[in-house]
Amino acid sequence: MKYELPTKATRETLNIDVREVEAMLQGTAIKIPPFPEAMLTLKDGRTLYIREAKMEEVPAMLEYMERLMKVEHDFYDIVGARVYSEILGWKRKRLKDPYTLVGLIDGEWVGFANGRLMSEDINISLHTMALARGGRIGAAMYYAKAYYGFEIIGSKEWWATYESYNGWYRWGLGMAQPSYPWPDVQHELGGARVYYVTKKYWDSTVKDYVRQMVGNDLNFEVTDEVRKANETFRVPEELLV
Ligand SMILES: CC(C)(COP(=O)(O)OP(=O)(O)OC[C@H]1O[C@@H](n2cnc3c(N)ncnc32)[C@H](O)[C@@H]1OP(=O)(O)O)[C@@H](O)C(=O)NCCC(=O)NCCS
């Protein structure tokens, strides 16, 4: 847009360094404490190793998500497409205060969970994916990110929503999450209902979820053996969903 000037300007053209524009677009980051690596023994005895994703893993993750977004069952397509944009949003710094966790078994990428901080108090749960089925890996990944939010970041409230029956069943129902009036309050993922967990409800009840669901707790004392087994991040060769 161009308007006529209401006064004389000594410089009629301003040169802008795009680094200054970048500062405008990004805003100020909230300092988020890192997720310490964790391990969890699954029901079938396998060890799930959970850690933060690394930026150098992004190309492989995006490539795999491109394949998952073509899977036309259980909403892997819409979730895959949205997760693709969120991973890219993390890389391109177009997601406010994101965190990204990956779950590995013997180095193979089998679980994904991410979110972002809307504020110091409100944690937005974005997506969780099981990249291999039947092990309750998705249940464990979601729990790990909620644990991260409440116990490590210090969030006061957790806002989730569900695109899939499995997601709603696992956590909406599985954690007995209440929801805010809808459509008055809408989640950023498509304007769907916001299901929430407060810190009080986490402390009293939800903290026991993974023990009930998987039979074990997260263990933050990761052994050298488990660390070594997961040293090299590998995407599955085939789609396992
Ligand atoms: C939602 C999700 C993360 C849950 O993962 P999960 O906890 O590991 O559970 P699964 O979806 O693999 O399995 C759900 C149930 O169906 C069974 N199941 C489904 N597909 C299966 C398969 N291909 N092989 C074996 N079991 C299968 C599981 O054994 C499980 O039964 P259980 O409840 O008795 O344990 C996962 O379904 C997923 O990634 N879905 C696509 C993305 C998505 O919807 N994300 C959430 C957005 S709201």
PDBQT file of the ligand as one rigid body, heavy atoms in Angstrom, charges set to zero:
ROOT
HETATM    1  C1  LIG A 301      -3.023 -42.671  17.707  1.00  0.00    +0.000 C 
HETATM    2  C2  LIG A 301      -1.777 -43.526  17.716  1.00  0.00    +0.000 C 
HETATM    3  C3  LIG A 301      -0.544 -42.654  17.932  1.00  0.00    +0.000 C 
HETATM    4  C4  LIG A 301      -1.871 -44.548  18.858  1.00  0.00    +0.000 C 
HETATM    5  O1  LIG A 301      -0.727 -45.371  18.799  1.00  0.00    +0.000 OA
HETATM    6  P1  LIG A 301      -0.541 -46.635  19.781  1.00  0.00    +0.000 P 
HETATM    7  O2  LIG A 301      -0.855 -46.239  21.165  1.00  0.00    +0.000 OA
HETATM    8  O3  LIG A 301       0.819 -47.150  19.529  1.00  0.00    +0.000 OA
HETATM    9  O4  LIG A 301      -1.661 -47.656  19.336  1.00  0.00    +0.000 OA
HETATM   10  P2  LIG A 301      -2.024 -48.221  17.874  1.00  0.00    +0.000 P 
HETATM   11  O5  LIG A 301      -2.829 -47.217  17.107  1.00  0.00    +0.000 OA
HETATM   12  O6  LIG A 301      -0.852 -48.805  17.171  1.00  0.00    +0.000 OA
HETATM   13  O7  LIG A 301      -2.990 -49.398  18.228  1.00  0.00    +0.000 OA
HETATM   14  C5  LIG A 301      -4.289 -49.181  18.788  1.00  0.00    +0.000 C 
HETATM   15  C6  LIG A 301      -4.882 -50.542  19.080  1.00  0.00    +0.000 C 
HETATM   16  O8  LIG A 301      -5.164 -51.225  17.869  1.00  0.00    +0.000 OA
HETATM   17  C7  LIG A 301      -4.302 -52.343  17.713  1.00  0.00    +0.000 C 
HETATM   18  N1  LIG A 301      -3.715 -52.250  16.369  1.00  0.00    +0.000 N 
HETATM   19  C8  LIG A 301      -4.074 -51.369  15.464  1.00  0.00    +0.000 A 
HETATM   20  N2  LIG A 301      -3.396 -51.561  14.325  1.00  0.00    +0.000 NA
HETATM   21  C9  LIG A 301      -2.606 -52.571  14.542  1.00  0.00    +0.000 A 
HETATM   22  C10 LIG A 301      -1.678 -53.240  13.748  1.00  0.00    +0.000 A 
HETATM   23  N3  LIG A 301      -1.446 -52.877  12.487  1.00  0.00    +0.000 N 
HETATM   24  N4  LIG A 301      -0.980 -54.235  14.304  1.00  0.00    +0.000 NA
HETATM   25  C11 LIG A 301      -1.210 -54.597  15.558  1.00  0.00    +0.000 A 
HETATM   26  N5  LIG A 301      -2.093 -53.999  16.362  1.00  0.00    +0.000 NA
HETATM   27  C12 LIG A 301      -2.798 -53.002  15.861  1.00  0.00    +0.000 A 
HETATM   28  C13 LIG A 301      -3.247 -52.232  18.775  1.00  0.00    +0.000 C 
HETATM   29  O9  LIG A 301      -2.793 -53.452  19.269  1.00  0.00    +0.000 OA
HETATM   30  C14 LIG A 301      -3.945 -51.420  19.847  1.00  0.00    +0.000 C 
HETATM   31  O10 LIG A 301      -4.722 -52.234  20.685  1.00  0.00    +0.000 OA
HETATM   32  P3  LIG A 301      -4.670 -52.034  22.275  1.00  0.00    +0.000 P 
HETATM   33  O11 LIG A 301      -5.490 -50.813  22.554  1.00  0.00    +0.000 OA
HETATM   34  O12 LIG A 301      -5.254 -53.268  22.818  1.00  0.00    +0.000 OA
HETATM   35  O13 LIG A 301      -3.244 -51.842  22.651  1.00  0.00    +0.000 OA
HETATM   36  C15 LIG A 301      -1.640 -44.268  16.364  1.00  0.00    +0.000 C 
HETATM   37  O14 LIG A 301      -2.849 -44.952  16.090  1.00  0.00    +0.000 OA
HETATM   38  C16 LIG A 301      -1.315 -43.373  15.208  1.00  0.00    +0.000 C 
HETATM   39  O15 LIG A 301      -0.160 -43.001  15.011  1.00  0.00    +0.000 OA
HETATM   40  N6  LIG A 301      -2.318 -43.040  14.408  1.00  0.00    +0.000 N 
HETATM   41  C17 LIG A 301      -2.143 -42.172  13.242  1.00  0.00    +0.000 C 
HETATM   42  C18 LIG A 301      -1.837 -40.756  13.648  1.00  0.00    +0.000 C 
HETATM   43  C19 LIG A 301      -2.804 -40.266  14.679  1.00  0.00    +0.000 C 
HETATM   44  O16 LIG A 301      -3.997 -40.486  14.573  1.00  0.00    +0.000 OA
HETATM   45  N7  LIG A 301      -2.259 -39.550  15.663  1.00  0.00    +0.000 N 
HETATM   46  C20 LIG A 301      -3.045 -38.948  16.699  1.00  0.00    +0.000 C 
HETATM   47  C21 LIG A 301      -3.684 -37.744  16.153  1.00  0.00    +0.000 C 
HETATM   48  S1  LIG A 301      -5.039 -37.294  17.117  1.00  0.00    +0.000 SA
ENDROOT
TORSDOF 0
